[in-house]
Amino acid sequence: MTGAIANTPAPAERVESLARLRNLKMARSAQAYVRGSTARFYEWLDQSQGRLPDGPSVWICGDCHLGNLGPLADSQGGVAIQIRDLDQTVIGNPVHDLVRLGLSLASAARGSDLPGAITARILEGLVEGYEAALAEDFEAEISHPPVIEAVLQRAIHRKWKHLAEERLDDVSIPLGKHFWTPSAAERQELEALFAGGPVRDLITLLKGRRKRDRMAVLDVAYWVKGCSSLGNLRYAALVGLNRKREGQRDICLVDIKEAVRAAAPRDPAAEMPRDNAERVVAGARALSPNLGERMAAARLLGKPVVVRELMPQDLKIEIDQLSPEEATAVARALARVVGDAHGRQMDAATRKHWLAELARARSRTLDAPSWLWSSVVELVALHEAAYLEHCRRHALAEAA
């Protein structure tokens, strides 16, 4: 196993280092700030009660921004664009996902220096895509705009070697910027985690593996990953499986992530798992089947964690610049993904009623509902001001 070769923070020093890193990442752009400031969005939602329509209670992402959608592989190697991060998933109002995605897309448009009129078209495309998913055969195969299709095709053609080249150093986890030295107690707990039945069952799920294959933890590290999750438990484990029949060894990279209490508003009457890791897994199986079937709930160091094997096809949609045509097409396509995730939880009558509710409050000149437009405009202004204040405080802290 990898020792403390690189100069990485000791476990007792992580909190301060991670806080500085999180502030730096959020100061890089307004769009990055939107991704990392989920609490501010929830505060706005709390103050906006009664202004948004009440949709049917279903599992929602809770933090449905652009970076939380992308290609995901299932256990048999099939790949589809789905929601890829379910930390905040709850049973709640689906309109919250629409507003959050609208804010993210509007921020991306501003980052691409697109005119304000394009933001209006983006929100129109968002509603069109979402409604199309509910009104049509919402599980039907759909075509993606070129900018998303390119990401999907890249994911489909990726192999294990690509993931290994990006993340690993031969058969070890390279310590440094992204991976830090675990403590002896963390290492011991992680090894015990993989000896348990649920996690072992998860690792042997993929095609060609068997439960009787011998499994060994080859290396572990603390993983510096994400933005809003920095400061919570996050580990990477490199696991080897020896296939008895074929005489081969599989290597897989496993992500272990703390499941914290969701801040997203939930339906108080809905029944959800009380354990946060079980809640995340249940939400993933409802919203993103490709991901949900590859996740397991467990406990580590006395805290709930979600365990999943990383697949080379799992990618994030990262778009630096958008043309006006691309922005509208991307909004329509991603909203369709969200509509599929919500719609598969509703029966036909519920989908029809929800479509009728969405059709209200339309103006003659703007096809997006007035509540969506006013919400996104208000949120963009709120986050822009908060972002500039965050940058000022970050600059002052760095200069001190």
One Martini backbone bead per residue (centre of mass of N, CA, C, O) as a GRO file, in nm:
protein
  400
    1MET     BB    1   0.101   0.034   0.014
    2THR     BB    2   0.072   0.359   0.032
    3GLY     BB    3   0.255   0.602   0.153
    4ALA     BB    4   0.403   0.906   0.285
    5ILE     BB    5   0.540   1.048   0.020
    6ALA     BB    6   0.378   1.282   0.002
    7ASN     BB    7   0.292   1.624   0.072
    8THR     BB    8   0.042   1.574   0.287
    9PRO     BB    9  -0.203   1.621   0.485
   10ALA     BB   10  -0.294   1.569   0.779
   11PRO     BB   11  -0.585   1.482   0.917
   12ALA     BB   12  -0.581   1.738   1.120
   13GLU     BB   13  -0.534   1.946   0.848
   14ARG     BB   14  -0.777   1.928   0.643
   15VAL     BB   15  -0.994   2.144   0.699
   16GLU     BB   16  -0.828   2.395   0.618
   17SER     BB   17  -0.742   2.302   0.333
   18LEU     BB   18  -1.034   2.254   0.219
   19ALA     BB   19  -1.143   2.540   0.260
   20ARG     BB   20  -0.945   2.680   0.069
   21LEU     BB   21  -1.014   2.514  -0.183
   22ARG     BB   22  -1.314   2.583  -0.200
   23ASN     BB   23  -1.282   2.889  -0.227
   24LEU     BB   24  -1.115   2.880  -0.485
   25LYS     BB   25  -1.315   2.728  -0.671
   26MET     BB   26  -1.552   2.946  -0.630
   27ALA     BB   27  -1.366   3.195  -0.752
   28ARG     BB   28  -1.328   3.124  -1.065
   29SER     BB   29  -1.654   3.137  -1.103
   30ALA     BB   30  -1.988   3.177  -1.119
   31GLN     BB   31  -2.048   2.880  -1.190
   32ALA     BB   32  -1.888   2.756  -0.954
   33TYR     BB   33  -2.053   2.893  -0.734
   34VAL     BB   34  -2.322   2.761  -0.798
   35ARG     BB   35  -2.227   2.467  -0.747
   36GLY     BB   36  -2.118   2.538  -0.432
   37SER     BB   37  -2.417   2.699  -0.342
   38THR     BB   38  -2.671   2.534  -0.232
   39ALA     BB   39  -2.765   2.679   0.028
   40ARG     BB   40  -2.865   2.937  -0.113
   41PHE     BB   41  -3.089   2.801  -0.275
   42TYR     BB   42  -3.250   2.695  -0.028
   43GLU     BB   43  -3.306   2.967   0.097
   44TRP     BB   44  -3.475   3.068  -0.138
   45LEU     BB   45  -3.691   2.848  -0.130
   46ASP     BB   46  -3.792   2.914   0.160
   47GLN     BB   47  -3.882   3.217   0.059
   48SER     BB   48  -4.076   3.082  -0.197
   49GLN     BB   49  -4.332   3.011  -0.081
   50GLY     BB   50  -4.602   2.998  -0.324
   51ARG     BB   51  -4.447   3.066  -0.612
   52LEU     BB   52  -4.455   2.765  -0.669
   53PRO     BB   53  -4.540   2.487  -0.796
   54ASP     BB   54  -4.710   2.183  -0.720
   55GLY     BB   55  -4.582   1.888  -0.745
   56PRO     BB   56  -4.529   1.576  -0.754
   57SER     BB   57  -4.415   1.335  -0.545
   58VAL     BB   58  -4.068   1.282  -0.594
   59TRP     BB   59  -3.777   1.200  -0.689
   60ILE     BB   60  -3.502   1.418  -0.652
   61CYS     BB   61  -3.201   1.564  -0.677
   62GLY     BB   62  -3.168   1.886  -0.548
   63ASP     BB   63  -2.886   1.934  -0.754
   64CYS     BB   64  -2.961   2.043  -1.073
   65HIS     BB   65  -2.683   2.071  -1.240
   66LEU     BB   66  -2.479   2.051  -1.507
   67GLY     BB   67  -2.250   1.871  -1.350
   68ASN     BB   68  -2.494   1.644  -1.267
   69LEU     BB   69  -2.460   1.558  -1.572
   70GLY     BB   70  -2.418   1.238  -1.754
   71PRO     BB   71  -2.247   0.977  -1.829
   72LEU     BB   72  -2.359   0.630  -1.763
   73ALA     BB   73  -2.294   0.318  -1.648
   74ASP     BB   74  -2.376   0.002  -1.640
   75SER     BB   75  -2.318  -0.331  -1.547
   76GLN     BB   76  -2.314  -0.403  -1.885
   77GLY     BB   77  -2.213  -0.114  -2.047
   78GLY     BB   78  -2.424   0.079  -2.067
   79VAL     BB   79  -2.503   0.415  -2.201
   80ALA     BB   80  -2.620   0.721  -2.031
   81ILE     BB   81  -2.792   1.009  -1.972
   82GLN     BB   82  -2.764   1.119  -1.632
   83ILE     BB   83  -2.782   1.148  -1.308
   84ARG     BB   84  -2.464   1.174  -1.103
   85ASP     BB   85  -2.581   1.331  -0.835
   86LEU     BB   86  -2.740   1.234  -0.499
   87ASP     BB   87  -2.695   1.383  -0.222
   88GLN     BB   88  -2.991   1.562  -0.235
   89THR     BB   89  -3.192   1.350  -0.237
   90VAL     BB   90  -3.556   1.361  -0.256
   91ILE     BB   91  -3.884   1.385  -0.166
   92GLY     BB   92  -4.041   1.615  -0.397
   93ASN     BB   93  -4.034   1.896  -0.591
   94PRO     BB   94  -3.966   1.906  -0.931
   95VAL     BB   95  -3.928   2.220  -0.965
   96HIS     BB   96  -3.650   2.243  -0.829
   97ASP     BB   97  -3.487   2.121  -1.066
   98LEU     BB   98  -3.565   2.333  -1.280
   99VAL     BB   99  -3.450   2.584  -1.140
  100ARG     BB  100  -3.161   2.485  -1.101
  101LEU     BB  101  -3.105   2.435  -1.403
  102GLY     BB  102  -3.170   2.721  -1.497
  103LEU     BB  103  -2.945   2.860  -1.339
  104SER     BB  104  -2.706   2.704  -1.462
  105LEU     BB  105  -2.761   2.783  -1.761
  106ALA     BB  106  -2.753   3.091  -1.719
  107SER     BB  107  -2.458   3.095  -1.617
  108ALA     BB  108  -2.336   2.973  -1.875
  109ALA     BB  109  -2.430   3.203  -2.062
  110ARG     BB  110  -2.268   3.426  -1.919
  111GLY     BB  111  -1.991   3.279  -1.958
  112SER     BB  112  -2.053   3.306  -2.290
  113ASP     BB  113  -2.167   3.594  -2.363
  114LEU     BB  114  -2.471   3.591  -2.375
  115PRO     BB  115  -2.754   3.715  -2.434
  116GLY     BB  116  -3.044   3.759  -2.257
  117ALA     BB  117  -3.236   3.638  -2.476
  118ILE     BB  118  -3.113   3.350  -2.456
  119THR     BB  119  -3.214   3.281  -2.176
  120ALA     BB  120  -3.506   3.265  -2.259
  121ARG     BB  121  -3.461   3.030  -2.463
  122ILE     BB  122  -3.352   2.830  -2.260
  123LEU     BB  123  -3.613   2.810  -2.088
  124GLU     BB  124  -3.785   2.710  -2.318
  125GLY     BB  125  -3.619   2.451  -2.374
  126LEU     BB  126  -3.652   2.328  -2.096
  127VAL     BB  127  -3.961   2.295  -2.105
  128GLU     BB  128  -3.981   2.134  -2.367
  129GLY     BB  129  -3.812   1.887  -2.275
  130TYR     BB  130  -3.975   1.812  -2.023
  131GLU     BB  131  -4.255   1.780  -2.161
  132ALA     BB  132  -4.171   1.564  -2.367
  133ALA     BB  133  -4.113   1.343  -2.157
  134LEU     BB  134  -4.413   1.335  -2.044
  135ALA     BB  135  -4.585   1.315  -2.327
  136GLU     BB  136  -4.419   1.088  -2.414
  137ASP     BB  137  -4.191   0.843  -2.454
  138PHE     BB  138  -3.979   0.873  -2.185
  139GLU     BB  139  -3.796   0.600  -2.280
  140ALA     BB  140  -3.701   0.691  -2.537
  141GLU     BB  141  -3.497   0.735  -2.786
  142ILE     BB  142  -3.263   1.004  -2.811
  143SER     BB  143  -3.138   1.290  -2.941
  144HIS     BB  144  -2.839   1.476  -2.944
  145PRO     BB  145  -2.655   1.722  -2.932
  146PRO     BB  146  -2.333   1.752  -3.031
  147VAL     BB  147  -2.208   1.837  -2.751
  148ILE     BB  148  -2.328   1.572  -2.611
  149GLU     BB  149  -2.259   1.345  -2.810
  150ALA     BB  150  -1.953   1.370  -2.772
  151VAL     BB  151  -1.950   1.277  -2.478
  152LEU     BB  152  -2.092   1.006  -2.519
  153GLN     BB  153  -1.886   0.882  -2.722
  154ARG     BB  154  -1.643   0.902  -2.538
  155ALA     BB  155  -1.757   0.716  -2.322
  156ILE     BB  156  -1.811   0.457  -2.491
  157HIS     BB  157  -1.481   0.441  -2.575
  158ARG     BB  158  -1.400   0.382  -2.298
  159LYS     BB  159  -1.149   0.249  -2.084
  160TRP     BB  160  -0.971   0.145  -1.822
  161LYS     BB  161  -0.703   0.283  -1.913
  162HIS     BB  162  -0.812   0.574  -1.894
  163LEU     BB  163  -0.865   0.578  -1.591
  164ALA     BB  164  -0.580   0.494  -1.502
  165GLU     BB  165  -0.425   0.735  -1.631
  166GLU     BB  166  -0.579   0.956  -1.458
  167ARG     BB  167  -0.558   0.813  -1.143
  168LEU     BB  168  -0.299   0.626  -1.175
  169ASP     BB  169  -0.003   0.427  -1.052
  170ASP     BB  170  -0.047   0.164  -1.177
  171VAL     BB  171  -0.113  -0.011  -0.857
  172SER     BB  172  -0.163   0.292  -0.749
  173ILE     BB  173  -0.217   0.578  -0.551
  174PRO     BB  174  -0.140   0.903  -0.613
  175LEU     BB  175   0.011   1.121  -0.424
  176GLY     BB  176  -0.127   1.466  -0.366
  177LYS     BB  177  -0.358   1.675  -0.481
  178HIS     BB  178  -0.600   1.435  -0.481
  179PHE     BB  179  -0.424   1.247  -0.283
  180TRP     BB  180  -0.423   1.135   0.054
  181THR     BB  181  -0.312   1.034   0.348
  182PRO     BB  182  -0.403   0.792   0.546
  183SER     BB  183  -0.482   0.666   0.824
  184ALA     BB  184  -0.465   0.385   1.004
  185ALA     BB  185  -0.770   0.382   1.074
  186GLU     BB  186  -0.877   0.420   0.788
  187ARG     BB  187  -0.745   0.174   0.659
  188GLN     BB  188  -0.877  -0.038   0.841
  189GLU     BB  189  -1.176   0.035   0.779
  190LEU     BB  190  -1.162  -0.007   0.470
  191GLU     BB  191  -1.088  -0.307   0.475
  192ALA     BB  192  -1.346  -0.392   0.633
  193LEU     BB  193  -1.557  -0.294   0.428
  194PHE     BB  194  -1.468  -0.514   0.197
  195ALA     BB  195  -1.559  -0.766   0.381
  196GLY     BB  196  -1.838  -0.707   0.329
  197GLY     BB  197  -2.118  -0.805   0.167
  198PRO     BB  198  -2.235  -0.553   0.010
  199VAL     BB  199  -1.963  -0.467  -0.121
  200ARG     BB  200  -1.893  -0.733  -0.254
  201ASP     BB  201  -2.146  -0.750  -0.428
  202LEU     BB  202  -2.085  -0.494  -0.589
  203ILE     BB  203  -1.804  -0.575  -0.716
  204THR     BB  204  -1.944  -0.856  -0.843
  205LEU     BB  205  -2.163  -0.745  -1.054
  206LEU     BB  206  -2.012  -0.751  -1.292
  207LYS     BB  207  -1.948  -0.886  -1.574
  208GLY     BB  208  -1.769  -1.195  -1.496
  209ARG     BB  209  -1.825  -1.195  -1.199
  210ARG     BB  210  -1.771  -1.351  -0.873
  211LYS     BB  211  -1.823  -1.414  -0.539
  212ARG     BB  212  -1.564  -1.619  -0.527
  213ASP     BB  213  -1.379  -1.412  -0.576
  214ARG     BB  214  -1.085  -1.275  -0.498
  215MET     BB  215  -1.037  -1.005  -0.260
  216ALA     BB  216  -0.829  -0.697  -0.266
  217VAL     BB  217  -0.672  -0.437  -0.103
  218LEU     BB  218  -0.423  -0.230  -0.249
  219ASP     BB  219  -0.545   0.073  -0.201
  220VAL     BB  220  -0.554   0.395  -0.022
  221ALA     BB  221  -0.736   0.722  -0.007
  222TYR     BB  222  -0.774   1.046   0.023
  223TRP     BB  223  -1.029   1.245  -0.144
  224VAL     BB  224  -1.001   1.533  -0.348
  225LYS     BB  225  -1.339   1.614  -0.409
  226GLY     BB  226  -1.514   1.847  -0.533
  227CYS     BB  227  -1.700   2.098  -0.333
  228SER     BB  228  -1.947   2.072  -0.134
  229SER     BB  229  -1.794   1.799  -0.007
  230LEU     BB  230  -1.577   1.934   0.127
  231GLY     BB  231  -1.492   1.773   0.450
  232ASN     BB  232  -1.583   1.505   0.391
  233LEU     BB  233  -1.594   1.190   0.344
  234ARG     BB  234  -1.325   1.068   0.115
  235TYR     BB  235  -1.253   0.780  -0.090
  236ALA     BB  236  -1.005   0.563  -0.232
  237ALA     BB  237  -1.010   0.233  -0.393
  238LEU     BB  238  -0.799  -0.039  -0.468
  239VAL     BB  239  -0.917  -0.333  -0.640
  240GLY     BB  240  -0.874  -0.688  -0.640
  241LEU     BB  241  -0.962  -0.964  -0.872
  242ASN     BB  242  -0.965  -1.314  -0.868
  243ARG     BB  243  -1.020  -1.535  -1.126
  244LYS     BB  244  -1.044  -1.865  -1.110
  245ARG     BB  245  -1.118  -1.966  -1.396
  246GLU     BB  246  -0.929  -1.754  -1.576
  247GLY     BB  247  -0.671  -1.636  -1.426
  248GLN     BB  248  -0.757  -1.338  -1.345
  249ARG     BB  249  -0.721  -0.974  -1.297
  250ASP     BB  250  -0.905  -0.728  -1.146
  251ILE     BB  251  -0.932  -0.371  -1.162
  252CYS     BB  252  -1.064  -0.131  -0.920
  253LEU     BB  253  -1.236   0.178  -0.863
  254VAL     BB  254  -1.336   0.324  -0.548
  255ASP     BB  255  -1.604   0.513  -0.409
  256ILE     BB  256  -1.610   0.691  -0.089
  257LYS     BB  257  -1.905   0.858   0.045
  258GLU     BB  258  -2.045   1.077   0.232
  259ALA     BB  259  -2.369   1.091   0.388
  260VAL     BB  260  -2.560   1.361   0.419
  261ARG     BB  261  -2.776   1.575   0.506
  262ALA     BB  262  -3.035   1.705   0.349
  263ALA     BB  263  -3.124   2.040   0.229
  264ALA     BB  264  -3.346   1.966   0.068
  265PRO     BB  265  -3.663   1.990   0.008
  266ARG     BB  266  -3.930   1.805   0.154
  267ASP     BB  267  -4.176   1.580   0.197
  268PRO     BB  268  -4.321   1.534   0.505
  269ALA     BB  269  -4.507   1.274   0.407
  270ALA     BB  270  -4.270   1.122   0.321
  271GLU     BB  271  -4.105   0.810   0.275
  272MET     BB  272  -3.775   0.768   0.403
  273PRO     BB  273  -3.475   0.698   0.463
  274ARG     BB  274  -3.288   0.771   0.746
  275ASP     BB  275  -3.051   0.684   0.607
  276ASN     BB  276  -2.846   0.859   0.396
  277ALA     BB  277  -2.735   0.632   0.217
  278GLU     BB  278  -3.009   0.499   0.154
  279ARG     BB  279  -3.129   0.751   0.024
  280VAL     BB  280  -2.932   0.778  -0.214
  281VAL     BB  281  -2.984   0.499  -0.337
  282ALA     BB  282  -3.289   0.530  -0.380
  283GLY     BB  283  -3.272   0.781  -0.563
  284ALA     BB  284  -3.091   0.656  -0.783
  285ARG     BB  285  -3.286   0.423  -0.868
  286ALA     BB  286  -3.511   0.628  -0.963
  287LEU     BB  287  -3.330   0.836  -1.150
  288SER     BB  288  -3.043   0.641  -1.192
  289PRO     BB  289  -3.004   0.328  -1.279
  290ASN     BB  290  -2.704   0.305  -1.361
  291LEU     BB  291  -2.609   0.399  -1.072
  292GLY     BB  292  -2.786   0.254  -0.855
  293GLU     BB  293  -2.678  -0.046  -0.925
  294ARG     BB  294  -2.368   0.071  -0.825
  295MET     BB  295  -2.476   0.092  -0.520
  296ALA     BB  296  -2.390   0.127  -0.162
  297ALA     BB  297  -2.464   0.098   0.171
  298ALA     BB  298  -2.273   0.223   0.457
  299ARG     BB  299  -2.014   0.212   0.713
  300LEU     BB  300  -1.777   0.474   0.835
  301LEU     BB  301  -1.661   0.590   1.114
  302GLY     BB  302  -1.982   0.617   1.201
  303LYS     BB  303  -2.071   0.671   0.895
  304PRO     BB  304  -2.242   0.731   0.622
  305VAL     BB  305  -2.197   0.554   0.305
  306VAL     BB  306  -2.113   0.557  -0.042
  307VAL     BB  307  -2.069   0.289  -0.276
  308ARG     BB  308  -1.864   0.295  -0.586
  309GLU     BB  309  -1.787   0.203  -0.894
  310LEU     BB  310  -1.577   0.313  -1.129
  311MET     BB  311  -1.629   0.422  -1.459
  312PRO     BB  312  -1.502   0.522  -1.762
  313GLN     BB  313  -1.797   0.637  -1.862
  314ASP     BB  314  -1.793   0.842  -1.632
  315LEU     BB  315  -1.913   1.169  -1.700
  316LYS     BB  316  -1.883   1.513  -1.733
  317ILE     BB  317  -2.049   1.799  -1.823
  318GLU     BB  318  -1.826   2.023  -1.997
  319ILE     BB  319  -1.890   2.375  -2.066
  320ASP     BB  320  -1.738   2.669  -2.168
  321GLN     BB  321  -1.881   2.713  -2.457
  322LEU     BB  322  -2.170   2.879  -2.609
  323SER     BB  323  -2.396   2.889  -2.836
  324PRO     BB  324  -2.710   2.975  -2.893
  325GLU     BB  325  -2.791   2.697  -3.013
  326GLU     BB  326  -2.660   2.515  -2.799
  327ALA     BB  327  -2.802   2.620  -2.544
  328THR     BB  328  -3.089   2.532  -2.623
  329ALA     BB  329  -3.029   2.231  -2.684
  330VAL     BB  330  -2.914   2.158  -2.405
  331ALA     BB  331  -3.160   2.231  -2.239
  332ARG     BB  332  -3.354   2.030  -2.374
  333ALA     BB  333  -3.191   1.767  -2.322
  334LEU     BB  334  -3.158   1.784  -2.007
  335ALA     BB  335  -3.459   1.812  -1.942
  336ARG     BB  336  -3.527   1.533  -2.051
  337VAL     BB  337  -3.372   1.374  -1.844
  338VAL     BB  338  -3.534   1.481  -1.602
  339GLY     BB  339  -3.812   1.394  -1.707
  340ASP     BB  340  -3.751   1.094  -1.704
  341ALA     BB  341  -3.687   1.071  -1.399
  342HIS     BB  342  -3.968   1.167  -1.309
  343GLY     BB  343  -4.176   1.011  -1.501
  344ARG     BB  344  -4.113   0.709  -1.408
  345GLN     BB  345  -4.278   0.777  -1.123
  346MET     BB  346  -4.533   0.813  -1.302
  347ASP     BB  347  -4.834   0.813  -1.402
  348ALA     BB  348  -5.034   0.914  -1.654
  349ALA     BB  349  -5.218   1.103  -1.485
  350THR     BB  350  -4.991   1.261  -1.344
  351ARG     BB  351  -4.851   1.369  -1.595
  352LYS     BB  352  -5.095   1.524  -1.708
  353HIS     BB  353  -5.135   1.714  -1.464
  354TRP     BB  354  -4.846   1.836  -1.468
  355LEU     BB  355  -4.865   1.957  -1.750
  356ALA     BB  356  -5.100   2.151  -1.689
  357GLU     BB  357  -4.947   2.312  -1.472
  358LEU     BB  358  -4.710   2.409  -1.661
  359ALA     BB  359  -4.906   2.571  -1.868
  360ARG     BB  360  -4.917   2.784  -1.686
  361ALA     BB  361  -4.816   3.111  -1.691
  362ARG     BB  362  -4.824   3.211  -1.988
  363SER     BB  363  -4.708   3.397  -2.234
  364ARG     BB  364  -4.714   3.526  -2.560
  365THR     BB  365  -4.376   3.565  -2.576
  366LEU     BB  366  -4.327   3.338  -2.347
  367ASP     BB  367  -4.298   2.990  -2.296
  368ALA     BB  368  -4.214   3.033  -2.023
  369PRO     BB  369  -4.285   3.040  -1.719
  370SER     BB  370  -4.298   3.301  -1.502
  371TRP     BB  371  -4.175   3.156  -1.251
  372LEU     BB  372  -3.911   3.074  -1.391
  373TRP     BB  373  -3.804   3.344  -1.484
  374SER     BB  374  -3.811   3.500  -1.210
  375SER     BB  375  -3.635   3.300  -1.053
  376VAL     BB  376  -3.375   3.312  -1.226
  377VAL     BB  377  -3.326   3.613  -1.214
  378GLU     BB  378  -3.303   3.629  -0.906
  379LEU     BB  379  -3.073   3.417  -0.874
  380VAL     BB  380  -2.858   3.548  -1.046
  381ALA     BB  381  -2.835   3.807  -0.880
  382LEU     BB  382  -2.771   3.674  -0.609
  383HIS     BB  383  -2.512   3.514  -0.704
  384GLU     BB  384  -2.347   3.747  -0.815
  385ALA     BB  385  -2.316   3.900  -0.548
  386ALA     BB  386  -2.200   3.660  -0.384
  387TYR     BB  387  -1.953   3.610  -0.561
  388LEU     BB  388  -1.811   3.885  -0.523
  389GLU     BB  389  -1.792   3.857  -0.214
  390HIS     BB  390  -1.626   3.599  -0.214
  391CYS     BB  391  -1.382   3.717  -0.368
  392ARG     BB  392  -1.312   3.935  -0.164
  393ARG     BB  393  -1.262   3.745   0.080
  394HIS     BB  394  -1.048   3.570  -0.055
  395ALA     BB  395  -0.841   3.796  -0.113
  396LEU     BB  396  -0.805   3.885   0.182
  397ALA     BB  397  -0.710   3.609   0.292
  398GLU     BB  398  -0.458   3.582   0.100
  399ALA     BB  399  -0.325   3.864   0.201
  400ALA     BB  400  -0.289   3.796   0.521
   0.00000   0.00000   0.00000
